[in-house]
Amino acid sequence: MKINFQNKHIAFLLLLTSQLTLAQKKDETKKKEETIGTEEVNVVKAYSPTISDAFKVKEIPSLNDEGNAAKETIKYAIFSFPVASTFTPSKGNAQLVDKAKKEHLFTNYATAGVGNYGNLNAELFVAQELGNNDYVAGMFKHQSSQGGIKDIDLNDKFYDTSLDLIYGVKNRDMSWNIDLGYQNQIYNWYGLPVDFGSTLTPQDRGILINSISSKHSYNGINLGGNIDFSDGIFTKASMKYSHFSDNLKSSENRFYIKPSFKVEIMDQSINTDVIVDYVGGSFENNYEKTNLQPIKYGFTNFGLSPSFVMQQDDWTLNLGAKLFYSLDNENSNSKILVYPNVTASYKVVGDLMIFYAGAEGNLEQNTYMDFVDQNPFLSPTLNINPTDMQFNIFAGLKGKLANNVSYKVQGSYVNERNKALFKSNDYTEDITNENYAFGNSFQVVYDDMTTMRFYGELKADFSENVSFGINGTFNSYSNDHQSEAWNLPTMKLSANLDFNITKQWYAGFNLFYVGERKDEQVNTSLAIDASPITLKSYFDLNAHVGYKYSDRLTFYLKANNITNQAYQRWLNYPVQGFQIMGGANYKFDF
């Protein structure tokens, strides 16, 4: 016990001594901090701090919380009882959307109309699918008049009847069709000169007129076809053979074939048309009595026309050319002709204004059949030659003034060799003449011509029910040999207005204006020099109105030459006056 007490005193003394010493050192350190001055410190090594390992408690503490006590199981039950309700939900109905009734497109139709002057118009078109890919169709047309033009001494009746049959096949890779047609036309050379028989007594004039048989008929048979391929170099081809004749032993044959090819070279498609065009025929008589030899003609034209299209941004450029080898079979004469075929367009302001220009040329094969389509009062004594259109340089603007108003203006300069012109035949008052040799027929003459032409067009759809259009052509001609551009007008205008009055009623108007033309004719029985004759300008106002009785049946009424002008389309050939025709159109399916 004594030892322990001493040890305690010794330990207490040591502790006190250490505290006093520590306190003394703190006082000395404090005095040094208060008296520290400026010193220079040199850093020998960059400071590299280190992080000591963290100390993790590895033991899991024991918890003695009352909240960790086991949960007690609670048992409960739901007490259900019925609730009376008088609410009855109603079923919803979907609102129907109003849809416009889709108009049924009928495959076939028949039209018939009759009018004054004994005018009759009839058409019938029928088509039928024979299987999934092939079909057959037919078209019949008839237009005729019993005549009755005032102050006409000869019969002025005419008939025009045609029938066409078509058979076609449509497949995924290829489609083709073949058509067979026949046309019969009957006209009368009724256009005797105004002063005809002026040198004869009234009795002799009557005898001469009664001796003239003015009837002239044409017959045409054609066979043609087309074929199209969706893939391959050979893209399409068209072919046509026609035989044309009249009641005066005139005869003409024409064969035309045009295959087309497409070749890809350096991502560029080059399209090439190959053309073989043959025409040959004869006329039984020559117009001059002193020349009794028949007229024969024949031409074979071989053509090659390559072209390709370049497009970039708003530019479109079509570059091509045409090369022809023309053979005159009757005269053993041949020549090579080259024509430009270049067109370009540029969108100046999108679709609102498009500038276009080009230079084109072509060798046009003239035929007796094509001349008759333009002028049925020809004498069967023609000289047939092709027309060499060396170039047609044109430029213009087209586009839209608004969404429903479009326009087009174009200026062109055309240079043609052997341009075909219709000119009246000179005549005598000889009872031995042919029926067409009394100043009542036309010939074809050729001339080298240049034409300056301006064309303008405006079309507007004011609404779904009203549409309007107007266009005009203005020409200036320059001839090398003939004194005038015979029977070519310097001005042509046309306008049309169509509108729907109600869902059943519709109507429309159209107006044609043709400017002055020149012709020339001489009665060689008289000593009179030839001088050009001016044919007066004329306009023709027409109107129509219709009533749609049903989707199938429509009634119509047409009025032509409303102003009742006895104008002359050709010299000495006045037209019928005011004409009115009523009829019906019926559409149907088999």
C-alpha positions as CSV (number, residue, x, y, z in Angstrom):
1,M,0.0,0.0,0.0
2,K,2.9,2.4,0.8
3,I,4.7,1.8,-2.4
4,N,1.7,2.6,-4.5
5,F,1.1,5.8,-2.7
6,Q,4.7,7.0,-3.5
7,N,4.3,6.0,-7.1
8,K,1.3,8.1,-7.4
9,H,3.1,11.2,-6.0
10,I,6.0,10.6,-8.4
11,A,3.7,10.3,-11.4
12,F,1.9,13.5,-10.4
13,L,5.2,15.4,-10.2
14,L,6.3,14.2,-13.6
15,L,3.0,15.2,-15.2
16,L,3.2,18.7,-13.7
17,T,6.7,19.2,-14.8
18,S,5.9,18.2,-18.4
19,Q,2.9,20.7,-18.5
20,L,5.1,23.5,-17.3
21,T,7.7,22.7,-20.0
22,L,5.1,22.6,-22.8
23,A,3.6,25.9,-21.7
24,Q,7.1,27.4,-21.8
25,K,7.7,26.2,-25.3
26,K,4.4,27.6,-26.6
27,D,5.3,31.0,-25.1
28,E,8.7,30.9,-26.9
29,T,7.0,29.8,-30.2
30,K,4.5,32.7,-30.0
31,K,7.3,35.1,-29.3
32,K,9.2,33.9,-32.4
33,E,6.0,34.2,-34.7
34,E,5.6,37.7,-33.5
35,T,9.2,38.5,-34.4
36,I,9.6,36.5,-37.7
37,G,11.0,38.4,-40.7
38,T,11.4,38.0,-44.4
39,E,13.1,34.8,-45.5
40,E,14.0,33.2,-48.9
41,V,12.7,29.7,-49.5
42,N,14.1,27.4,-52.2
43,V,11.9,24.6,-53.4
44,V,14.1,21.6,-54.2
45,K,11.3,19.1,-55.1
46,A,7.7,19.5,-56.3
47,Y,5.1,18.7,-53.8
48,S,3.6,15.3,-54.3
49,P,0.6,14.8,-52.1
50,T,-0.4,11.3,-51.2
51,I,-3.7,10.0,-49.9
52,S,-3.7,7.5,-47.1
53,D,-5.7,4.3,-47.3
54,A,-9.2,4.7,-46.0
55,F,-10.2,2.8,-43.0
56,K,-13.3,0.7,-43.4
57,V,-15.3,-0.7,-40.6
58,K,-15.5,-4.4,-41.2
59,E,-17.8,-5.4,-38.4
60,I,-21.6,-5.4,-38.9
61,P,-23.2,-3.5,-36.1
62,S,-25.9,-5.2,-34.2
63,L,-29.3,-3.4,-34.1
64,N,-31.5,-3.5,-31.1
65,D,-34.4,-1.4,-32.5
66,E,-37.9,-2.2,-31.6
67,G,-38.9,-1.3,-35.2
68,N,-37.3,-4.4,-36.4
69,A,-39.9,-6.6,-34.8
70,A,-41.8,-9.0,-37.1
71,K,-44.9,-7.6,-38.8
72,E,-48.2,-8.9,-37.7
73,T,-50.7,-10.4,-40.2
74,I,-53.9,-8.4,-40.7
75,K,-57.0,-10.1,-41.9
76,Y,-59.9,-8.2,-43.4
77,A,-63.0,-8.7,-45.6
78,I,-65.0,-6.6,-48.1
79,F,-68.7,-6.3,-47.6
80,S,-70.6,-6.0,-51.0
81,F,-74.1,-4.8,-51.5
82,P,-76.0,-3.9,-54.7
83,V,-76.6,-0.2,-55.7
84,A,-79.7,0.7,-57.7
85,S,-79.0,2.8,-60.9
86,T,-81.4,4.2,-63.6
87,F,-78.6,5.4,-66.0
88,T,-78.6,3.7,-69.5
89,P,-75.7,4.6,-71.8
90,S,-76.6,5.2,-75.5
91,K,-74.6,3.8,-78.4
92,G,-72.5,6.3,-80.4
93,N,-72.9,6.6,-84.2
94,A,-70.0,7.5,-86.5
95,Q,-70.5,10.7,-88.4
96,L,-70.6,10.1,-92.2
97,V,-68.3,12.1,-94.5
98,D,-70.0,13.6,-97.6
99,K,-68.5,12.2,-100.7
100,A,-68.9,13.3,-104.3
101,K,-70.5,10.7,-106.4
102,K,-67.9,9.2,-108.7
103,E,-68.8,9.6,-112.3
104,H,-68.9,6.3,-114.2
105,L,-66.8,6.2,-117.3
106,F,-68.7,4.4,-120.0
107,T,-66.7,2.5,-122.6
108,N,-69.0,3.0,-125.6
109,Y,-71.0,5.8,-127.1
110,A,-73.4,6.6,-130.0
111,T,-74.1,10.1,-131.4
112,A,-76.6,11.2,-134.0
113,G,-77.8,14.6,-135.2
114,V,-79.8,16.1,-138.0
115,G,-80.2,19.7,-139.3
116,N,-81.1,22.0,-142.1
117,Y,-79.5,21.5,-145.6
118,G,-80.2,17.8,-145.0
119,N,-77.1,17.7,-142.7
120,L,-76.5,14.4,-140.9
121,N,-73.9,13.5,-138.3
122,A,-73.5,10.1,-136.8
123,E,-70.8,8.4,-134.7
124,L,-70.5,5.0,-133.0
125,F,-67.6,3.8,-130.8
126,V,-67.5,0.4,-129.2
127,A,-64.7,-1.4,-127.3
128,Q,-64.6,-4.7,-125.5
129,E,-61.9,-6.5,-123.5
130,L,-61.4,-10.0,-124.8
131,G,-59.2,-11.2,-121.9
132,N,-56.9,-9.8,-119.2
133,N,-54.5,-8.3,-121.7
134,D,-56.2,-7.9,-125.1
135,Y,-59.0,-5.8,-126.4
136,V,-60.9,-4.9,-129.6
137,A,-62.5,-1.6,-130.7
138,G,-64.3,-0.1,-133.6
139,M,-65.2,3.4,-134.7
140,F,-67.8,4.5,-137.3
141,K,-68.3,8.1,-138.5
142,H,-70.6,9.6,-141.1
143,Q,-71.1,13.2,-142.1
144,S,-73.2,14.4,-145.0
145,S,-75.2,17.2,-146.5
146,Q,-77.9,17.3,-149.2
147,G,-76.7,20.8,-150.3
148,G,-78.9,23.8,-151.1
149,I,-76.4,26.7,-151.2
150,K,-78.0,29.7,-152.9
151,D,-77.0,30.7,-156.5
152,I,-75.2,27.4,-157.2
153,D,-75.8,25.9,-160.6
154,L,-74.2,22.5,-159.8
155,N,-74.9,19.8,-157.2
156,D,-73.2,20.7,-153.9
157,K,-73.9,17.5,-151.9
158,F,-71.2,15.7,-150.0
159,Y,-70.7,12.5,-148.0
160,D,-67.9,11.4,-145.7
161,T,-68.0,7.9,-144.2
162,S,-65.2,6.0,-142.4
163,L,-64.9,2.8,-140.4
164,D,-61.9,1.8,-138.2
165,L,-61.2,-1.5,-136.4
166,I,-58.5,-1.9,-133.7
167,Y,-57.1,-5.0,-132.0
168,G,-54.5,-4.5,-129.2
169,V,-52.6,-6.4,-126.5
170,K,-51.1,-4.9,-123.3
171,N,-48.5,-6.9,-121.4
172,R,-46.0,-5.9,-118.7
173,D,-43.0,-5.8,-121.0
174,M,-44.7,-5.1,-124.3
175,S,-47.9,-3.6,-125.8
176,W,-49.0,-3.5,-129.4
177,N,-52.0,-2.8,-131.6
178,I,-53.0,-3.1,-135.2
179,D,-55.8,-1.1,-137.0
180,L,-57.6,-1.4,-140.3
181,G,-59.6,1.4,-141.7
182,Y,-61.7,2.4,-144.7
183,Q,-62.9,5.8,-145.8
184,N,-65.3,6.9,-148.6
185,Q,-65.7,10.6,-149.6
186,I,-68.0,12.1,-152.2
187,Y,-67.8,15.7,-153.2
188,N,-68.9,17.9,-156.1
189,W,-67.0,20.4,-158.1
190,Y,-69.8,23.0,-157.7
191,G,-67.6,26.1,-157.7
192,L,-68.1,27.6,-161.1
193,P,-66.7,31.1,-161.7
194,V,-69.2,34.0,-161.2
195,D,-68.9,35.1,-164.9
196,F,-69.0,31.6,-166.2
197,G,-70.8,31.4,-169.6
198,S,-70.7,35.2,-170.1
199,T,-69.7,34.7,-173.7
200,L,-72.6,32.2,-174.3
201,T,-76.3,32.7,-174.8
202,P,-78.5,31.7,-171.8
203,Q,-79.6,28.6,-173.7
204,D,-76.0,27.5,-174.6
205,R,-74.9,28.3,-171.0
206,G,-77.7,26.1,-169.7
207,I,-76.8,23.2,-172.0
208,L,-73.1,23.5,-171.0
209,I,-73.9,23.5,-167.3
210,N,-76.2,20.4,-167.7
211,S,-73.4,18.6,-169.4
212,I,-71.1,18.9,-166.4
213,S,-71.1,15.9,-164.0
214,S,-69.5,17.4,-160.9
215,K,-69.5,14.3,-158.7
216,H,-66.1,13.2,-157.5
217,S,-65.4,10.4,-155.1
218,Y,-62.4,9.2,-153.1
219,N,-61.6,5.8,-151.5
220,G,-59.0,5.1,-148.9
221,I,-57.8,1.9,-147.2
222,N,-55.2,1.9,-144.5
223,L,-53.4,-0.7,-142.4
224,G,-51.2,0.3,-139.5
225,G,-49.8,-0.7,-136.1
226,N,-47.7,0.3,-133.2
227,I,-45.5,-1.6,-130.7
228,D,-43.9,-0.4,-127.5
229,F,-41.3,-2.1,-125.3
230,S,-40.6,-1.2,-121.6
231,D,-37.0,-2.5,-121.6
232,G,-34.2,-3.0,-124.1
233,I,-32.6,-1.0,-126.9
234,F,-35.6,-1.3,-129.2
235,T,-38.2,1.0,-127.6
236,K,-41.0,1.4,-130.1
237,A,-42.1,1.3,-133.7
238,S,-44.9,2.5,-135.9
239,M,-46.0,1.4,-139.3
240,K,-48.6,2.4,-141.8
241,Y,-49.7,1.4,-145.3
242,S,-52.4,3.2,-147.2
243,H,-54.0,3.0,-150.6
244,F,-55.8,6.0,-151.9
245,S,-57.8,6.3,-155.2
246,D,-60.6,8.2,-156.9
247,N,-63.3,7.5,-159.5
248,L,-61.1,8.9,-162.3
249,K,-58.5,6.1,-162.1
250,S,-56.1,8.0,-159.9
251,S,-54.2,5.7,-157.5
252,E,-51.6,6.2,-154.8
253,N,-49.7,3.8,-152.4
254,R,-47.8,4.9,-149.3
255,F,-45.7,2.9,-146.9
256,Y,-44.2,4.4,-143.7
257,I,-42.2,2.7,-140.9
258,K,-40.5,4.3,-138.0
259,P,-38.6,2.2,-135.4
260,S,-37.0,3.9,-132.4
261,F,-33.9,2.9,-130.4
262,K,-32.4,4.0,-127.1
263,V,-28.7,3.5,-126.2
264,E,-27.1,4.4,-122.8
265,I,-23.6,5.9,-123.2
266,M,-21.9,7.4,-120.1
267,D,-25.1,7.8,-118.2
268,Q,-26.7,9.5,-121.2
269,S,-29.6,8.2,-123.2
270,I,-29.3,8.6,-127.0
271,N,-32.6,8.2,-128.8
272,T,-32.5,7.4,-132.5
273,D,-35.4,7.3,-135.0
274,V,-35.1,5.4,-138.3
275,I,-37.5,6.5,-141.0
276,V,-38.5,4.8,-144.2
277,D,-41.2,6.7,-146.2
278,Y,-42.3,5.7,-149.6
279,V,-45.1,7.2,-151.8
280,G,-45.9,6.3,-155.4
281,G,-48.9,6.9,-157.6
282,S,-50.3,8.1,-160.9
283,F,-53.1,10.2,-162.4
284,E,-54.8,9.0,-165.5
285,N,-54.9,12.4,-167.3
286,N,-52.9,15.6,-167.6
287,Y,-54.8,18.9,-167.1
288,E,-53.6,20.2,-170.5
289,K,-55.5,18.8,-173.5
290,T,-52.3,19.0,-175.5
291,N,-50.6,16.5,-173.2
292,L,-52.4,13.2,-172.9
293,Q,-49.6,11.5,-171.0
294,P,-50.5,10.3,-167.5
295,I,-48.7,11.7,-164.5
296,K,-46.6,9.4,-162.5
297,Y,-44.6,10.1,-159.3
298,G,-42.6,8.2,-156.7
299,F,-40.3,9.1,-153.8
300,T,-38.5,7.1,-151.2
301,N,-37.0,8.9,-148.2
302,F,-34.6,7.2,-145.8
303,G,-34.1,9.1,-142.6
304,L,-32.0,8.9,-139.4
305,S,-32.7,11.2,-136.4
306,P,-30.5,10.8,-133.3
307,S,-31.0,13.1,-130.2
308,F,-30.3,13.3,-126.5
309,V,-31.6,15.5,-123.6
310,M,-29.4,17.4,-121.1
311,Q,-30.9,18.7,-117.9
312,Q,-29.3,20.9,-115.2
313,D,-31.2,23.0,-112.7
314,D,-33.7,25.0,-114.6
315,W,-32.2,24.3,-118.1
316,T,-33.4,21.6,-120.5
317,L,-31.5,21.1,-123.8
318,N,-32.4,18.7,-126.6
319,L,-29.6,18.2,-129.1
320,G,-30.2,16.3,-132.3
321,A,-30.2,16.3,-136.1
322,K,-32.0,14.7,-139.0
323,L,-30.3,13.1,-142.0
324,F,-32.3,12.1,-145.1
325,Y,-31.5,10.4,-148.3
326,S,-34.3,11.2,-150.8
327,L,-34.7,9.2,-154.0
328,D,-36.9,10.3,-156.9
329,N,-37.9,6.9,-158.3
330,E,-39.4,8.3,-161.6
331,N,-36.5,10.6,-162.5
332,S,-33.6,8.6,-161.0
333,N,-32.6,11.6,-159.0
334,S,-31.3,11.5,-155.4
335,K,-30.0,13.9,-152.8
336,I,-28.8,14.0,-149.2
337,L,-30.4,16.5,-146.8
338,V,-29.4,17.5,-143.3
339,Y,-31.6,19.3,-140.8
340,P,-31.2,20.7,-137.3
341,N,-33.3,19.4,-134.4
342,V,-32.3,21.5,-131.4
343,T,-34.6,22.8,-128.7
344,A,-33.9,24.4,-125.3
345,S,-36.0,25.8,-122.4
346,Y,-35.1,27.7,-119.3
347,K,-37.4,28.4,-116.3
348,V,-37.0,32.1,-115.7
349,V,-39.5,32.2,-112.8
350,G,-40.4,28.6,-112.1
351,D,-43.6,27.6,-114.0
352,L,-44.7,31.2,-114.2
353,M,-42.3,32.1,-117.0
354,I,-40.4,29.6,-119.2
355,F,-38.2,30.8,-122.1
356,Y,-37.8,28.3,-125.0
357,A,-36.2,28.4,-128.4
358,G,-35.1,26.0,-131.1
359,A,-34.2,25.3,-134.7
360,E,-35.9,22.4,-136.5
361,G,-36.1,21.1,-140.0
362,N,-37.7,18.2,-141.9
363,L,-38.3,16.6,-145.2
364,E,-42.1,16.5,-145.5
365,Q,-43.6,13.8,-147.8
366,N,-46.6,15.2,-149.7
367,T,-49.3,12.9,-150.9
368,Y,-52.5,13.1,-152.8
369,M,-54.4,11.8,-149.8
370,D,-53.1,14.6,-147.6
371,F,-53.9,17.3,-150.2
372,V,-57.5,16.1,-150.4
373,D,-57.8,16.3,-146.6
374,Q,-56.9,20.0,-146.9
375,N,-58.8,20.8,-150.1
376,P,-61.3,18.2,-151.6
377,F,-61.9,20.2,-154.7
378,L,-58.6,19.3,-156.5
379,S,-58.3,18.2,-160.0
380,P,-56.8,14.7,-160.4
381,T,-53.9,16.1,-162.4
382,L,-51.4,17.0,-159.7
383,N,-47.7,17.1,-159.5
384,I,-46.6,15.5,-156.2
385,N,-43.2,16.5,-154.7
386,P,-41.8,16.5,-151.2
387,T,-41.3,19.8,-149.3
388,D,-37.9,20.6,-148.0
389,M,-38.4,22.6,-144.8
390,Q,-34.7,23.7,-144.3
391,F,-35.2,25.3,-140.9
392,N,-37.8,26.7,-138.6
393,I,-36.1,29.0,-136.0
394,F,-38.4,29.9,-133.2
395,A,-38.3,31.5,-129.7
396,G,-40.9,32.4,-127.2
397,L,-42.3,32.5,-123.6
398,K,-44.9,30.3,-121.9
399,G,-46.1,29.9,-118.4
400,K,-48.9,31.0,-116.0
401,L,-50.2,34.4,-115.1
402,A,-52.1,32.7,-112.3
403,N,-52.9,29.2,-111.2
404,N,-55.8,29.1,-113.6
405,V,-54.4,31.3,-116.5
406,S,-51.8,30.1,-118.9
407,Y,-50.2,31.9,-121.9
408,K,-47.8,31.3,-124.8
409,V,-46.2,33.7,-127.2
410,Q,-43.8,32.7,-130.0
411,G,-42.0,34.2,-133.0
412,S,-40.6,32.1,-135.8
413,Y,-38.8,32.3,-139.1
414,V,-39.4,29.4,-141.6
415,N,-37.5,28.7,-144.8
416,E,-39.1,26.2,-147.2
417,R,-38.3,24.9,-150.6
418,N,-41.0,23.3,-152.7
419,K,-43.7,24.7,-150.5
420,A,-47.1,23.3,-151.7
421,L,-49.7,26.0,-152.5
422,F,-53.3,25.5,-153.8
423,K,-54.2,27.7,-156.8
424,S,-57.3,27.7,-159.0
425,N,-57.0,26.1,-162.5
426,D,-57.4,28.2,-165.6
427,Y,-60.3,27.2,-167.8
428,T,-62.1,27.4,-171.0
429,E,-65.8,27.2,-171.8
430,D,-65.6,24.1,-174.0
431,I,-68.2,21.4,-173.8
432,T,-65.4,18.8,-174.5
433,N,-63.7,19.7,-171.2
434,E,-63.3,17.4,-168.3
435,N,-65.8,17.9,-165.5
436,Y,-63.2,19.6,-163.4
437,A,-61.9,22.0,-166.2
438,F,-64.5,24.8,-166.0
439,G,-62.7,26.9,-163.3
440,N,-64.2,24.7,-160.6
441,S,-61.0,22.9,-159.4
442,F,-57.6,23.6,-158.0
443,Q,-54.0,22.6,-158.7
444,V,-50.9,22.4,-156.6
445,V,-48.0,24.7,-157.4
446,Y,-44.6,24.8,-155.6
447,D,-42.5,27.8,-154.5
448,D,-39.5,28.6,-152.4
449,M,-40.8,30.7,-149.5
450,T,-39.8,32.3,-146.2
451,T,-42.4,33.0,-143.6
452,M,-42.3,35.3,-140.6
453,R,-44.8,34.1,-138.0
454,F,-46.1,35.4,-134.7
455,Y,-48.3,33.3,-132.5
456,G,-50.1,34.1,-129.2
457,E,-52.3,32.1,-126.9
458,L,-54.2,32.6,-123.7
459,K,-56.2,30.1,-121.7
460,A,-58.1,30.5,-118.5
461,D,-60.2,28.3,-116.2
462,F,-62.1,30.9,-114.2
463,S,-63.7,28.1,-112.2
464,E,-64.7,24.5,-112.5
465,N,-67.6,25.6,-114.6
466,V,-66.2,28.3,-116.9
467,S,-63.2,28.1,-119.3
468,F,-62.0,30.5,-121.9
469,G,-59.4,30.5,-124.7
470,I,-58.1,32.7,-127.4
471,N,-55.3,32.4,-129.9
472,G,-54.0,34.2,-133.0
473,T,-51.5,33.7,-135.8
474,F,-50.0,36.5,-137.9
475,N,-47.9,35.7,-141.0
476,S,-45.8,37.6,-143.5
477,Y,-44.7,35.7,-146.7
478,S,-42.0,36.1,-149.2
479,N,-42.0,34.2,-152.5
480,D,-39.3,33.5,-155.0
481,H,-41.3,32.5,-158.0
482,Q,-45.1,32.9,-157.5
483,S,-46.5,36.4,-157.2
484,E,-48.4,35.6,-154.0
485,A,-48.6,32.9,-151.3
486,W,-51.8,31.5,-152.8
487,N,-54.7,30.9,-150.4
488,L,-52.6,31.4,-147.3
489,P,-54.1,34.0,-144.9
490,T,-52.0,36.6,-143.2
491,M,-54.1,36.4,-140.1
492,K,-56.1,33.7,-138.2
493,L,-57.9,34.2,-134.9
494,S,-60.0,31.9,-132.8
495,A,-61.7,32.1,-129.4
496,N,-63.9,29.8,-127.4
497,L,-66.0,30.0,-124.2
498,D,-67.4,26.9,-122.4
499,F,-69.4,26.9,-119.2
500,N,-71.7,24.8,-117.1
501,I,-75.0,26.5,-116.3
502,T,-76.2,23.8,-113.8
503,K,-75.4,20.2,-113.2
504,Q,-77.6,19.3,-116.2
505,W,-77.2,22.3,-118.5
506,Y,-74.0,23.4,-120.4
507,A,-73.3,25.7,-123.3
508,G,-70.4,27.2,-125.3
509,F,-69.4,29.5,-128.1
510,N,-66.5,29.6,-130.5
511,L,-65.5,32.1,-133.1
512,F,-63.1,31.8,-136.1
513,Y,-61.6,34.7,-138.1
514,V,-59.6,34.2,-141.3
515,G,-58.0,37.1,-143.0
516,E,-57.7,37.9,-146.7
517,R,-56.2,35.5,-149.2
518,K,-55.0,35.7,-152.8
519,D,-55.8,33.5,-155.7
520,E,-55.6,33.7,-159.5
521,Q,-57.7,32.3,-162.3
522,V,-58.0,33.0,-166.0
523,N,-60.7,32.2,-168.6
524,T,-58.4,31.5,-171.5
525,S,-61.3,31.8,-173.9
526,L,-61.0,35.5,-173.3
527,A,-58.0,37.7,-174.0
528,I,-57.6,38.8,-170.3
529,D,-54.3,39.0,-168.5
530,A,-54.1,37.1,-165.2
531,S,-54.3,39.2,-162.0
532,P,-54.5,38.2,-158.4
533,I,-58.0,37.9,-156.9
534,T,-58.6,38.8,-153.3
535,L,-60.8,36.6,-151.2
536,K,-62.5,38.6,-148.5
537,S,-61.8,37.9,-144.8
538,Y,-64.5,36.2,-142.9
539,F,-65.5,35.1,-139.4
540,D,-67.7,32.2,-138.3
541,L,-69.6,32.3,-135.1
542,N,-70.8,29.0,-133.6
543,A,-72.7,28.0,-130.5
544,H,-74.0,24.9,-128.7
545,V,-76.1,24.0,-125.7
546,G,-76.7,20.7,-124.1
547,Y,-78.8,19.0,-121.4
548,K,-77.6,15.9,-119.5
549,Y,-80.8,14.0,-119.0
550,S,-78.9,11.2,-117.2
551,D,-75.4,9.8,-116.9
552,R,-76.0,8.0,-120.1
553,L,-78.2,10.3,-122.2
554,T,-77.4,13.8,-123.3
555,F,-79.3,16.1,-125.8
556,Y,-77.6,18.9,-127.7
557,L,-78.3,21.7,-130.1
558,K,-75.7,23.3,-132.3
559,A,-75.7,26.4,-134.5
560,N,-73.0,27.2,-137.1
561,N,-72.4,30.3,-139.1
562,I,-74.8,32.2,-136.9
563,T,-74.2,35.5,-138.8
564,N,-75.3,33.7,-142.0
565,Q,-72.3,34.8,-144.1
566,A,-71.9,33.3,-147.5
567,Y,-68.1,33.5,-147.3
568,Q,-65.8,31.6,-149.6
569,R,-63.2,29.3,-148.1
570,W,-61.9,28.6,-151.6
571,L,-62.4,30.7,-154.7
572,N,-65.9,30.3,-156.1
573,Y,-66.9,27.9,-153.3
574,P,-69.4,29.7,-151.0
575,V,-70.3,27.8,-147.8
576,Q,-73.7,27.0,-146.4
577,G,-75.4,29.8,-144.5
578,F,-76.9,29.6,-141.0
579,Q,-77.0,25.9,-139.9
580,I,-78.7,24.3,-137.0
581,M,-78.5,20.7,-135.8
582,G,-80.1,18.8,-133.0
583,G,-79.2,15.4,-131.7
584,A,-78.4,13.2,-128.8
585,N,-75.4,11.3,-127.3
586,Y,-75.9,8.0,-125.5
587,K,-73.2,6.2,-123.5
588,F,-73.3,2.6,-122.6
589,D,-71.4,-0.6,-121.5
590,F,-71.8,-4.1,-122.7
